[in-house]
Each structure stands twice: as structure tokens, then as C-alpha cells.
Amino acid sequence: MSTISFFMDNIAFISKYAAAHFSLIFTAVIISLLLWLPVGVLVSRSERLANAVLGIANTLYCIPSLALFSFLVTIPAFGLGRKSALLALVIYAMMPLVRNVYQGIKVVDKNVIEAARGMGMNSWRILREIQLPLAAPVIFAGFRITVVMTTGVAAIAAFIGEKNLGRLITVGMNGYNVDMIVTGALLISLIAILLDTILGFFERLIIPRGLRIHRG
């Protein structure tokens, strides 16, 4: 009950932090989609390029988030706050987005591609009309992973001055305020679940039943 009381008594600044959290997630995901989806398509055309780019993506993804945030704030052009947070989140989004676009395109049945070539389609038309539509379930799965991952990692940006829901956890830990910590953790978890549920709903609307990825 004390956690509920804390939430109700402080709903004004919690709402402010929640809005900042959503804003950071939305901005990071949009930038990541605009940047990494074309890269995924590009690397699908060359195995050598794919190996190099995916290797870089996997290496960057393995860097602990707090270490990456700490490194980025030392760069004068970024410093404390949102710029460093956005850059870190976009970097982390590289792996799930590029990998899933690449894998989605590469798993398309080669017989389908050969049939399209036999009908006179060029490579880019095959990509646009056959490979990307058939790869949509895998690409969408990468998108969902990116959104959920971004929601969680965004909370760590509170350590570098970003004022979002992660701040409830950091301030709560410094002041041994259990209600503040629990409130922040629960809200971040609920946002991740909510966003994933909404994306799952749109996935069912957009992607035909026969092409959907079934999750256990």
C-alpha cells in the first residue's frame, strides 16, 4: 500500500518522468529504424560486408550499458543528458535490427527468387516485392526486441543526467527509498509489456497468419 501511496502523492513528477521516458524511447527507435533498416538491406547483398557489419554490431551490443553511457559522456559533443542517451540506444539497436533484416531476407526460399528472376524481375524489384514482404515477420520481431530493449536500457540513462523513470530507481537507491525504487521498476516493466503487447496486436493486423513467427 505504501508504494501506491507514494505513486499517488507524487503523480505529477512521475508523469513528467514517464513522458520523458516515452519521448526517449520513441526518438531512439525512430532514428534506429531510419538508420539500421537500410543497413540491414544493404548487407544482405554481400556476405563479406554482412560478416563485418554484424561482427561490429555484436561487439557493440556486448558492451555493458553503463560503460557505454560513461564513455559517451566524455565526448564533448555529447556530454551528460539526452544526446549521449540517444546515441547509446541507437548503437544498441544496431544488432537486433540489422541482424533480423539480414536474416529475414536471407531465409527467403531461393526457388521463389529464381522463379521471380525467370519472370524478368531485377534484383531490387525482387527485394521490394518478394524478399521484404516475406521477411516482414523476422524484421518485425527485431523491431519488437528493439522497443523492449530500448525501454529497459533507457532507464540506465538516468545515471548520466537523463530525467526519466530510471531516475526513480537511482534516487531511490541513493536515499534507500524502497517505494520509489519499486515504483520506477514497476512502471518501466509495465511500459515494456504494454509496448510489446501493442506491437503484437499490430503484428497480427499487418502480417498474414501463415507468415507470423509463433512464440512459445
C-alpha positions in Angstrom: 0.0 0.0 0.0 2.9 2.4 0.7 4.1 2.1 -2.9 0.6 3.0 -4.1 0.5 6.0 -1.7 3.9 7.1 -3.0 2.7 6.9 -6.6 -0.5 8.9 -5.8 1.3 11.5 -3.8 4.0 12.1 -6.5 2.0 11.5 -9.6 2.9 14.9 -11.1 6.7 14.4 -11.3 6.3 10.7 -12.0 4.1 11.7 -15.1 6.8 14.1 -16.1 9.5 11.3 -15.9 7.2 8.9 -17.8 6.7 11.4 -20.6 10.4 11.9 -20.9 10.9 8.1 -20.9 8.4 7.7 -23.8 10.0 10.6 -25.6 13.5 9.0 -25.4 12.2 5.6 -26.5 10.2 7.0 -29.4 13.1 9.2 -30.7 15.7 6.4 -30.3 13.5 3.8 -32.1 12.7 6.1 -35.0 16.3 7.1 -35.5 17.3 3.4 -35.3 14.7 2.3 -37.9 15.8 5.0 -40.3 19.4 4.1 -39.9 19.6 0.3 -39.4 16.9 -1.0 -41.7 18.6 0.3 -44.8 21.9 -1.1 -43.5 20.3 -4.5 -43.0 19.1 -4.5 -46.6 22.5 -3.4 -47.8 24.5 -6.1 -46.0 22.1 -8.7 -47.3 23.6 -8.1 -50.8 27.1 -9.0 -49.7 28.2 -11.8 -47.4 31.6 -10.2 -46.7 30.0 -6.9 -45.8 27.4 -8.7 -43.7 30.1 -10.6 -41.7 31.9 -7.3 -41.0 28.9 -5.3 -40.0 27.2 -8.0 -37.9 30.6 -8.6 -36.2 30.7 -4.9 -35.2 27.1 -4.9 -34.2 27.6 -7.9 -31.9 30.7 -6.4 -30.3 28.9 -3.1 -29.6 25.9 -5.0 -28.2 28.2 -6.8 -25.7 29.4 -3.6 -24.1 27.8 -3.1 -20.7 25.3 -0.2 -20.9 26.7 1.7 -18.0 30.2 1.5 -19.5 28.9 2.8 -22.9 27.0 5.6 -21.3 30.0 6.6 -19.2 32.3 6.6 -22.3 29.9 8.7 -24.4 29.6 11.5 -21.8 33.3 12.1 -22.1 32.8 13.1 -25.7 32.4 16.9 -25.7 29.8 16.9 -28.5 27.5 14.7 -26.4 28.2 15.1 -22.6 25.6 14.4 -20.0 21.9 14.1 -20.9 19.8 13.1 -23.9 22.4 13.2 -26.7 24.6 10.5 -25.1 21.5 8.5 -24.1 20.1 8.6 -27.7 23.5 7.6 -29.2 23.8 4.7 -26.9 20.3 3.4 -27.5 20.8 3.7 -31.3 24.1 1.8 -31.0 22.4 -1.0 -29.1 19.5 -1.2 -31.6 22.0 -1.9 -34.4 22.3 -5.6 -33.6 18.7 -6.7 -33.4 17.6 -4.6 -36.4 20.4 -5.2 -38.8 20.6 -8.9 -37.9 16.9 -9.5 -38.3 16.6 -7.7 -41.6 19.6 -9.6 -42.9 18.3 -13.0 -41.7 14.8 -12.3 -42.8 15.9 -11.6 -46.3 18.4 -14.5 -46.5 15.9 -17.1 -45.4 13.5 -16.4 -48.3 13.2 -19.6 -50.4 15.8 -19.4 -53.2 13.3 -21.2 -55.5 10.9 -18.3 -55.2 13.7 -15.9 -56.1 14.8 -17.9 -59.1 11.2 -18.0 -60.3 11.0 -14.2 -60.0 14.2 -13.9 -62.0 12.7 -16.2 -64.6 9.8 -13.7 -64.9 12.2 -10.9 -65.7 12.4 -9.2 -62.3 15.6 -7.4 -61.4 17.3 -7.7 -58.0 15.7 -4.5 -56.5 12.2 -5.4 -57.7 12.7 -8.9 -56.1 13.8 -7.3 -52.9 10.9 -4.9 -52.8 8.1 -7.2 -53.9 9.2 -10.6 -52.7 12.1 -10.6 -50.2 11.0 -7.8 -47.9 7.3 -8.9 -47.7 8.3 -12.5 -46.9 11.0 -11.2 -44.4 8.4 -9.0 -42.6 7.8 -11.4 -39.7 11.5 -11.6 -38.8 12.0 -7.9 -39.3 9.0 -7.1 -37.1 10.4 -9.5 -34.4 13.6 -7.5 -34.4 11.6 -4.3 -34.1 9.8 -5.6 -31.1 13.0 -6.7 -29.5 14.5 -3.2 -30.1 11.5 -1.5 -28.5 11.5 -3.6 -25.3 15.3 -3.4 -25.1 15.3 0.4 -25.5 12.6 0.7 -22.8 14.8 -1.0 -20.3 18.2 0.4 -21.2 16.7 4.0 -21.3 16.3 3.7 -17.6 20.1 3.5 -17.2 20.4 6.8 -18.9 19.3 8.3 -15.5 22.9 7.8 -14.4 24.1 10.3 -16.9 21.6 13.0 -16.2 18.5 11.9 -18.3 15.4 12.7 -16.2 13.2 9.7 -16.9 11.7 6.8 -14.9 15.1 5.5 -14.3 15.7 8.5 -12.0 13.2 7.0 -9.6 15.4 4.0 -9.2 18.7 5.9 -8.9 17.4 8.5 -6.5 15.6 5.8 -4.5 18.8 3.7 -4.2 20.7 6.7 -3.0 18.1 7.6 -0.4 17.1 3.9 0.5 13.6 4.7 -0.6 12.1 1.3 -1.4 8.7 2.7 -2.5 10.5 5.0 -5.1 12.6 2.1 -6.4 9.6 -0.3 -6.7 7.5 2.4 -8.4 10.2 3.1 -11.0 10.9 -0.6 -11.6 7.2 -1.5 -12.0 6.4 1.4 -14.3 9.4 0.6 -16.6 8.3 -3.1 -16.7 4.7 -2.2 -17.4 5.7 0.1 -20.2 7.8 -2.6 -21.8 5.0 -5.1 -21.5 2.4 -2.6 -22.8 4.5 -1.6 -25.8 5.3 -5.3 -26.7 1.5 -6.1 -26.4 0.6 -3.2 -28.7 3.2 -4.2 -31.2 2.0 -7.8 -31.1 -1.5 -6.6 -31.9 -0.3 -4.6 -34.9 1.8 -7.6 -36.0 -1.4 -9.7 -36.1 -3.1 -7.0 -38.2 -0.3 -6.4 -40.6 1.3 -9.8 -41.1 -0.7 -12.7 -42.6 -1.3 -15.6 -40.2 0.8 -18.0 -42.3 3.9 -15.8 -42.1 3.8 -15.0 -38.4 6.5 -16.2 -36.1 5.0 -18.3 -33.4 6.3 -17.8 -29.9 6.2 -20.5 -27.3 
